[in-house]
């Protein structure tokens, strides 16, 4: 709903109260016992109490003279003037049910490798573009989800784009019959080689099988670091049956640490969890990704609990960004 005027907000007062008391909003699914994240969107107890008091007292308007001006609509790219912009060919949506996922490939036509210090995705049609991932050679370069803040990489870091690289756009569309879209990604090139290269670890499992009506089915994936890594962020991806996801680090001395635990995964909110400070993982650390799935009728998002589910119907992917 729109929240730009008092008249728009007032009818939603009870719903807002319920959403903040249950911490459904703002959406944040990381267990607070593990990790500290710079993009933590949770409200404080005092902020929740302020909203609750307002709603319980009849949601009064207050003095309109105290209302601050609305922020201006952003028109330019957040990363500043881009050096390159790549767009998919214009795509027309059909009526393909509640969700339509499409993949597009775009040539960069780069004649030489380029260091990229900033990236930004812009949906061509915000009415129907739900979320976007742009990848290259299995690495996610950038993601877009409505409402998330663009977080640039640390100063002095960049990601290398090879010459002749192809960009793979994976776009999830909301229903939108006869709507058109032309989503783009902008890049700002580094003027010199960076001090540190941004890289990714991709953990996945493409051999799992979730039985029909299984309420808690576990799938894992592991890798061992062959170099020291300063970890910047984590991203987990599952489908409608995904319920929890955990990133564990087992250090060379044998002790284990939970880096991130997503307690109640929601496919509608694919959050990139950005560490408040880089987390150092030494060479030889074993990283384990553990995901659980609910393929039962108790899962209201489950399209069909009677089916055996594999990698074609579900996802089990985790990415760790580091330098």
N, C-alpha and C positions, 0 to 999 in steps of 0.2 A: 504493500500500500504506500501511497505518498504521505510523507511526513513533513511537508514544508509549511503548513499553516495550522493554527489551532483547530479550525473547523475540520480539517482532515484528520487530525490526531484524536480529537475528543471521542468519537464513536468507538475507538479501539482501546480505551483506557483499561477495561477489564482484561482484555486479551494481552495487553502489554504487561499488566501486573502479573498474570499467570506465567508469561514467558520469562520474565526476569526472576521471579521467585524460584522457578524450576531450573533456572540457568540454561534454558533452551536458547535464549538470545542474550547477548550476541553468541553465535555459534563458536564453540571451542571444545574440542573433544580429547585433549591431552590430559592424562592423569597428572594432577598438580604435584604428586610426590616425586616425579622423575623429570629432570631437566628444567631449565629456565630459558624462556623464549622471549625475544624482543617483540614479537608480534602477538603476544598473549592478549586476547580481546576480552577477557573476563571482566565483568564489573566488580568493583570492590563491594564489601558489605554495606558501607555507608552510601554508596551510589544506589544500590538496590533499595535501601531503606528510604532514600529520598524519593525514588519513583513510587514505591509502595505507599508512602504517606500521601503523596499527591493523588494517586488513584483512589485510595480509601476515603479521602476527604472530598470526593466528588469531582476530581480532576479540574480544579479551578484554572482560569486562564491566566491570572496575573495581570500586571500592567502592560498593555501593548507597547507603551513607550520604551519599555526595557528590552524589547525584542531586538536582537542583533540582526543585521542584514544577512540575507542569504548569501552563501559563498558564490562567486561567479562560476558559470559553467566553463569547464575546461575545453579549450578549442585546439590547442597545440599538443604535440607529443610531450609526455612527462619527462622523457630522457633528453629533451632539448632537440636541436636540429639533427635529424638522423643523416647518416652517410649513405644508407641504403634502405629501401622499403620493398618488401616482397609481398605479393598478394595472390590469393587463389583466384582462379577464373570464377566469374559470377556463377553462383549456384542457386537453383530454384528448388525450394523444399516442396515435397508432396505431402500426402496424408499417410504417414507411415507409423501411426500409433503414437504412444505416449513419449517415445524418444527416438531420435534418428541420429545415428553416429555415422559420420562420413570422414574419409581420409583423402587428402589431396597432396600431391607432390609438386613442388615448385623448384625450378632450377635457380641457383644463385648466379650462375654464369661468372663466377669469380675466376680470374685468370691466375691468381696467386693466393696463397693462404692469407687470412686476415685474423688479427686479434680483435675481438669484440669486447668492449668494456661495459656496454649497456644494451639491453633489449627490451622491447615493449610490444605487446600484442594489442591490436585494436579490432574489436568485432565490427564487421561491416553492417550488421543489423542487430542492435542490442535487444530487439523484441524477441528474437528467436535463438540467438547464440547463448547457450548456457555456460559451457566452459570449453577451453581450447588448450591443447598441448602442441608445441612445435618441437620436433626432434630432428636429430641428425645422427646417422650411424648408431641408432639405439640410445643416444643420449638426449635427454630433455634439455632443450635450450631455454624455454620459457613456458609459463603457464598463464592462463587468464581465467578468472572466476569473478562474477559480479560481486562487488563489495569488498574485495581484497585490495590491500594497499600494495603498490609497486615498491619492492624493496631492492634497491640497486646492490650489486656486489661490493665488497669492501674495496677501498681505494688501493690501487696497485695490483689488482687482479684482473684477469681477462680469460675468455674462453677462445680456443683456436678453431676457426672454421677453415677446413681444407679447400684448396682450389677445386672448382667444379662440383662443390657439394650440392646436395639436394635436400631441401627442407620438406619434412613430412608433417603436415597439419592434420591433427585429429580433432574434429569439432563435434561436440554434442549439441544437437539442436532441440529446443522445445517445440511442441506442436505449432505449426505455422503454415497452413495451406497457402500455396501460391506466393509465399514470401521469398525474397531474394537476399543473398548474402555475398559479400566479397571481403572476407576477413584478411587482415594484413599484419605483418610483423616489421618493426623498424629496428635498425641496428646503428649503433654509434661505434666506429672503429677507434681503437687505441692508436695514439700517435707514435708510440714506441712499444717495444716488447715489455710485457708486464714483469713485475718482480716475482709474481706467483701465478701459476696456471690453475684456473678453475677446472676441476675434473669431477667425475661422477662414478659411483659404484651402483650397479644395477643388480638387485636381487630379485629373482623370479623363479617360479615353478610352473612348468608346462606339462606336468605328468599327473596332476592330482585328479581324483574322482570323488565327488561328494555324493554319498548315497541318498536316495529319496527319504524325505522326512527327518533327516539328520539335524538335530538341534544345535550341536556344537562339534563341528568337524574341523580338525586342525591340519594346517598345511604349513610347511617350513621351507626355508632356503638359507644356505650358508655360503660365506666366502671368507678368506683369510687375507689380510692386508700384506702386500709385499713391499710396502714403504710406509713411512710415518705419514699421518694425515691429520690436518686440522679441520675438523668437521664444522661446516657452516649450517647445514639444514638437512631436513628429512622430508620425504614425500611418500605417502602410501596410497596405493590405488587398488580398490576392489570394486565389485559390482553390488547389485541389490541384495545379495545374500551375505555380504561382508558384515562382520560384527565387531571384531577387535583386531588390532595389529600392534605388534611390539618389536622394537629394535633392541637387541641385546649385544653387548660387547663383552667377550671373554678375553681378558688380557693375557699376555705371555706368562705372567706369574700364576695364572689360574683363577684369579678372582673375577667375578661377573658383575656387570653394571647394566641396569636398564637405562637406555638412552632416551627412549620415548615409548609411551604406551597410549595408544588410541583406544579409549574405553568403549565408546559407542559410535562406531564408524557410521557416517552418513554420506551416501554417494552424492548427495546434493552439495556437500561442502568439502571439497578436496583441498584441504589446507596444507600449505608448505610451512613446516614448523622450523623457524629460524632461531638458532641458538643465540642467547644474549651475548655470549662470548664463545669463540671457537673452542671445540672440545678436542683435545689432543688424544689421538689413538696411535700407539706405537706400532711399528712393523711387527707382524706376527699376531696381532689381535684378530680373533675370530668374531665375525659379525653374524648374528642369527636373526632372521626375520620370521616371525611366527604370526600366522593369521588364523582366525576362526570364522566359520561360516554357519549361518542358520538357514537350512534348506527345508524348514518345517512350515506347517500352516500357521504357526504362531508368529511368523515373520510377515507383517502386513505388506512388505515390499516384494515378497517372493512371488514371481509370476506363476510358478507351477511346482509345488512341493513334491509331486509324484515323479519327477524326472531325476535321473542321475545327471549330475552336473560336472562338466569338465572345463578345460581352459577355453573352449570356444564360447561357452556361456558365461563364464566368470573370469575375473582377473585376480592375479596375485603378483603384484609388482611393488617394489620399494626402491627408492633412490636416495642415496646419501651424497650430498654435494660437499666437496672438500678442496683444499689446496695443499 
